[in-house]
């Protein structure tokens, strides 16, 4: 199942991409984190605006979690997952702008697999970790690279509004252990790896993080980026593709007061 969140006629709904009619969204009722169901009502995809499929209380992110990225940076593989947080206000959906902040001189893309938590997880054992997962999504851990170097810690560099695009859907029925993950900048492939190259895998990450902080329904874990990170400019289009999930496309825009 592919869960989506969308807007039509000024109202926001949950739904699923229709399995029989892939160009349609089937409208849901209720809440995917509790009681929900599907109606008979459908909408053509080209008549709705897809939104970020979830609004997390927090985004838990991983640094240096692909072997090829560690090699690219000539850094030692960490002994434990390197965690940082992105605020919920950094989340945007498909087609929305990544706003280039005035205080940064370099903003990078980072293609990542997102894990969407489906129920409260505290001290989850790794062998049961996937019981807490609703599904998986595409994510872009947008980073003001110059500020990351300057600040040492990551809050400012990773936390700007619009710096965490996610979507286009949450895929519930997929094995995340060996998926192709790619980034395309203006149509040119700039990142390509597989989730099998993760240093710390999905089950281990959920368990480890839930021993640090309680994961709530709707929270998102973004699992790190492979090699090939690089800068974006105002006007660029960045696409994150993950096998079996879909394609997340966003564009880079200047701050509103600098737009023509």
N, C-alpha and C positions, 0 to 999 in steps of 0.2 A: 504494500500500500504506500502511496505517496501523498502525504498530508500537506496541504497548503493553507495559507491564510491570505485572504484577498478582500478587495474593496469593490463594490458595485453599487451604483446609485446612492453613493454617499454612506453606505453601511458596510461594516466589516463582518466577515463570516469566516468560519472554518470550513474546510471541505477536503475532498480528495480528487486527484486526477483520475478521471474515469477510466477503468481498465478496458472497457469495451469501446469507449470513444476517447482516445488519448488527447484529442483536441478540446475536450470539455472538462469542466470542473463540476463534480457532484457536491451539492450543498449539504453540509452537516448541521446537526443540532446538538446542543449540549457542549461538552468540553472534553477534549481528547485526554485530559488528565484525570477524568472521573467518569461520569456517565455520558455517553454520546451515541449518536446514531446517524445514519445517512438518509436523506429524503430522496424522493424521486426527481427533485428539481435539479436541472443542470444549466450551466452557462458556458457559452463558448469562451475559450481561453482569451481570444482576441477582444472580448467585451469586458474583461475584468482587469484590475490592476493587482498583480501579485505583490504581497508585502513580505517582510521578514516573517518566516513561518512560525516564529515564537518570539516572545518578549521576555528574555531571561532576567532574573534578579541579579545575576552576575555571569560573566564569561570567565571561565578559568582557562588560562592559556599555558602552553608549554614552550619553553625555550630549548633549543638544541636537542631535538628529538628525532632527527633523521641522520643516519650514518653519513650520507653523502653531504649533508649540510655541515656536519662537524668536520668532515674532511675539507670542504670548501673553505671553512674559516680557520683550518689548522688548529682546532681546539680539541682538547681531551674529552672523550665521551664521559658524561656525568655519571656519578655513582647512584644518584637519586633523581627523580624528575625535578626539573627546574620550573617552578610555578610562578606565575604572576597573574594579575587580574586586569580585565578590561571592564569598564562600567557598562551597565545596561544601556546607557545613553549613547554608547558608541555604535549600537546596532542599527543597521539600515537593511533594506531589502533589495531584491533584484531591480535593476534599472535606476536605482537612486544614485545620487552623486556622492562621491568621496570628495570632501571639501579640503583643498590644500591649505593648511593653516599658514597665516602670515608669518609666524615666528619660526617656520622651518624652511630649510633650503634643500632638503632631500626627503622625499616620501616614497617608500618602497611598497611593493606588493609582496604578499606571502601566501601562497596557496595552502590551504589546510583542510583536513577532514574534521568536521564538527560532530560531536556526540551530544544528542539532546536527551536530557534526563527525564524519565517518565514518572518516577515516584521518589519520595524522600529517601536519600541514601546517607546513612551514618555508619561508619565502621563496616562497610560492606566487604565481605570476603571475596577475594579474586575469583574463586570458582563460581560465585553467584552474581558477579558484577553485572552481567548483561540483563539480569532480571530487572534492573533499575533503568534500563535504556528504553526510551520511546523509539528512537531511530537515529538516522545520520543525515548530515547535510553538508553542503559546500560552504567554506568560509574563507575570508581574506583577512589575515591579520595585518592590516595596514599599519605601517610603522614610520614615524619621523626619525629616520636613521641618524641624522646629525644630533638630534636631541637625545636619542638613546645613548650615544657615545658621550655626550656632554654631561648628562645627568647620572650616568652609571645605572641607577635603578630605572624601571621601565614605565612608570605611571604616566608621565606626560607624553612620552613618545608613542605610547600605544593607546592612550585614552581619549583622544580628541573625538568629538561628535563625528559620526560617519566612518570611524576607523575600524568597524567590524561588520562589513557586509556578510549576510548569511542567506542561504536559500539555494535554489528556488523552492525546494520542498524538503520534507523530512521523509526519508525512505525507511520504512519500518522492517522490511523483509530483505535484508542483505547481510552478508558476512563481510565485516570490515577488514579482514585480516590481510587481504592481498588485492587491493583495488588500484587501478591506474589513476594517478593524480597529476594534473597538468595546469599550467597557467599560460595564457596567451595575451601578449601585450600588443594591441593594434593588429591582431591577427597572426602575429609571429609567436611560435612556441618558445617560451623562456624558462619553463620549469617542467620537468617530467621525471616521475619516480613512481614507486609503488608503496602502498602502506605496509607491505611486508618489510620495508626498510626502516620502519619505526624502531627506535631503541627501546622505548617503553610502550607496550601495546595496550589496546583498549581496556582489557580486563584489569591489568595491573594499574593503569592510570585511574580508573574509577575507584578502585579499592584504596589506592594511596591517597588520592585527594579527599575521599570521604573520611579518612582517618585524620585529616587536617581540618576540614570544614564540612558542615552539613550541605549536601547537594539537594536542592529543592526542585520540584517538578517545573520543567521549562528552562532550568539552567543549562548552559552549553559549555562543553569542554572542547577547546580547539587544540589539536594534538601535535602542533609543530609543523614546520615547513621543510620541504626538501631543498636541495641545492638549486642555485640559479636565481636567487633573489636579486632584485635590481630596482632602479628608480622609475617613477612615473612623473609625467608632466601634465599640467593643465591641458585638457583637451584629449588626453589619452583614453582609450577603452581597455579595460582589463577584464579578462574572462577566466574564471576558475572552473575547470571540468573535473568531475570525479566519476569514474566508471560506475554505472548502475544507479547514480543519483541524479546527475544532470549538469546543467551549465548555469553559472552565476555570472552575470555581466553587469558591470558598473562603469561609470565614466568619472574622470577626475575634473573637478570644477574649481574655479577660483572662489574665494569668499564672496558672499553676495554683494558687498560694497565695492568689490573690484571687478564685477562683471559688467560687460558693455550692455 
